[in-house]
Amino acid sequence: MFLRIVKNNKGTEYLRIVENYRENGKNKQKVIANLGRVDNISEKEAENMVN
């Protein structure tokens, strides 16, 4: 699992927890959780959520 930052049309950044997995010989990714806006979450809080 890892953290991913995505931007919307207005440029606001959001944080997601994403998981890699393998299905039928292909690598895929699945969004586990949307954590909210990056400016509302500290780096330590995000790392604790992933662990």
GUZALUM-218801 format. One line per 4 residues: number of its first residue (from 1); their letters; for each residue x, z, y of N, C-alpha, C, CB. Coordinates in Angstrom, 3 decimals. Glycine has a CB too. Layout:
<recs>
NUM) a) X/Z/Y/X/Z/Y/X/Z/Y/X/Z/Y ~ ...
</recs>
This chain:
<recs>
1) mflr) 0.833/0.000/-1.169/0.000/0.000/0.000/0.882/0.000/1.237/-0.950/1.201/-0.005 ~ 0.335/-0.598/2.289/1.067/-0.654/3.536/0.083/-0.738/4.700/2.038/-1.853/3.547 ~ 0.598/-0.550/5.902/-0.217/-0.637/7.104/-0.094/-2.033/7.701/0.201/0.437/8.133 ~ -1.187/-2.552/8.214/-1.185/-3.854/8.867/-1.885/-3.712/10.207/-1.878/-4.938/7.983
5) ivkn) -1.302/-4.328/11.223/-1.925/-4.366/12.545/-2.517/-5.752/12.739/-0.894/-4.023/13.682 ~ -3.798/-5.795/13.126/-4.482/-7.058/13.393/-5.029/-7.023/14.818/-5.628/-7.312/12.357 ~ -5.132/-8.202/15.430/-5.645/-8.310/16.789/-6.974/-9.049/16.778/-4.632/-9.027/17.705 ~ -7.859/-8.650/17.680/-9.106/-9.386/17.831/-8.943/-10.429/18.940/-10.287/-8.418/18.145
9) nkgt) -10.027/-11.097/19.318/-9.963/-12.155/20.326/-9.480/-11.655/21.684/-11.320/-12.793/20.480 ~ -9.790/-10.416/22.006/-9.426/-9.857/23.309/-8.022/-9.267/23.329/-10.420/-8.797/23.707 ~ -7.342/-9.243/22.183/-5.986/-8.722/22.111/-5.896/-7.261/21.722/-5.321/-8.913/23.408 ~ -7.032/-6.615/21.451/-7.025/-5.219/21.024/-6.485/-5.143/19.600/-8.452/-4.597/21.112
13) eylr) -5.581/-4.200/19.347/-4.961/-4.064/18.031/-5.662/-2.995/17.207/-3.476/-3.728/18.171 ~ -5.879/-3.308/15.933/-6.514/-2.395/14.988/-5.597/-2.187/13.799/-7.888/-2.934/14.529 ~ -5.703/-1.036/13.169/-4.845/-0.669/12.052/-5.638/-0.666/10.755/-4.204/0.703/12.290 ~ -5.063/-1.269/9.708/-5.695/-1.319/8.396/-4.724/-0.855/7.327/-6.194/-2.734/8.087
17) iven) -5.257/-0.277/6.247/-4.473/0.005/5.053/-4.767/-1.119/4.073/-4.812/1.426/4.440 ~ -3.711/-1.778/3.592/-3.850/-2.943/2.718/-3.096/-2.688/1.421/-3.327/-4.230/3.412 ~ -3.655/-3.180/0.312/-3.055/-3.019/-1.011/-2.764/-4.397/-1.595/-3.990/-2.202/-1.956 ~ -1.582/-4.553/-2.199/-1.233/-5.771/-2.932/-1.581/-5.588/-4.392/0.267/-6.117/-2.768
21) yren) -2.075/-6.656/-5.019/-2.316/-6.633/-6.459/-2.193/-8.049/-7.010/-3.715/-6.035/-6.782 ~ -2.138/-8.157/-8.315/-1.958/-9.446/-8.977/-3.197/-9.735/-9.815/-0.668/-9.457/-9.861 ~ -3.758/-10.953/-9.666/-4.942/-11.357/-10.416/-4.764/-12.799/-10.873/-6.234/-11.200/-9.558 ~ -4.857/-13.008/-12.179/-4.697/-14.345/-12.757/-3.390/-15.006/-12.332/-5.866/-15.228/-12.358
25) gknk) -2.317/-14.229/-12.270/-1.006/-14.759/-11.933/-0.787/-15.010/-10.454/-0.787/-16.010/-12.665 ~ -1.725/-14.619/-9.602/-1.591/-14.839/-8.165/-1.567/-13.497/-7.434/-2.745/-15.728/-7.637 ~ -0.742/-13.430/-6.390/-0.702/-12.230/-5.558/-1.879/-12.257/-4.597/0.642/-12.129/-4.783 ~ -2.565/-11.125/-4.478/-3.689/-11.000/-3.569/-3.560/-9.708/-2.792/-5.024/-11.050/-4.329
29) qkvi) -4.319/-9.621/-1.710/-4.328/-8.412/-0.896/-5.760/-7.983/-0.668/-3.602/-8.633/0.449 ~ -5.946/-6.667/-0.626/-7.271/-6.094/-0.441/-7.200/-5.037/0.650/-7.811/-5.489/-1.766 ~ -8.121/-5.108/1.612/-8.185/-4.106/2.666/-8.850/-2.863/2.091/-8.961/-4.639/3.919 ~ -8.133/-1.748/2.114/-8.631/-0.480/1.584/-9.432/0.257/2.648/-7.467/0.397/1.086
33) anlg) -8.923/0.278/3.890/-9.614/1.002/4.956/-9.238/0.440/6.318/-9.286/2.500/4.893 ~ -10.198/0.439/7.213/-9.960/0.143/8.622/-9.860/1.484/9.335/-11.102/-0.766/9.242 ~ -8.710/1.739/9.963/-8.454/3.046/10.556/-8.843/3.127/12.025/-7.008/3.392/10.407 ~ -9.080/2.017/12.669/-9.477/2.039/14.074/-8.404/1.453/14.970/-9.791/3.453/14.510
37) rvdn) -8.599/1.679/16.256/-7.676/1.127/17.245/-6.316/1.798/17.169/-8.249/1.274/18.647 ~ -5.273/0.996/17.344/-3.899/1.494/17.254/-3.619/2.526/18.336/-2.901/0.337/17.363 ~ -4.160/2.321/19.537/-3.864/3.253/20.622/-4.540/4.614/20.451/-4.284/2.648/21.933 ~ -5.469/4.756/19.483/-6.137/6.034/19.220/-5.537/6.798/18.048/-7.596/5.797/18.960
41) isek) -4.572/6.198/17.331/-3.997/6.814/16.128/-2.487/6.954/16.309/-4.324/5.969/14.851 ~ -1.966/8.150/16.027/-0.516/8.336/16.105/0.125/7.797/14.821/-0.153/9.847/16.319 ~ 1.414/7.523/14.911/2.144/6.974/13.766/2.162/7.958/12.598/3.580/6.615/14.171 ~ 2.318/9.246/12.882/2.338/10.261/11.818/0.988/10.355/11.121/2.725/11.633/12.390
45) eaen) -0.109/10.286/11.868/-1.445/10.334/11.267/-1.648/9.167/10.318/-2.529/10.324/12.352 ~ -1.232/7.978/10.724/-1.392/6.798/9.898/-0.577/6.914/8.608/-0.980/5.553/10.676 ~ 0.664/7.388/8.702/1.500/7.552/7.504/0.897/8.572/6.550/2.922/7.979/7.893 ~ 0.339/9.655/7.078/-0.293/10.663/6.230/-1.501/10.092/5.500/-0.710/11.874/7.062
49) mvn) -2.268/9.243/6.157/-3.433/8.623/5.525/-3.024/7.707/4.374/-4.237/7.833/6.559 ~ -1.931/6.989/4.542/-1.443/6.087/3.483/-0.976/6.882/2.278/-0.295/5.199/4.005 ~ -0.259/7.989/2.532/0.252/8.806/1.424/-0.897/9.496/0.728/1.279/9.846/1.924
</recs>
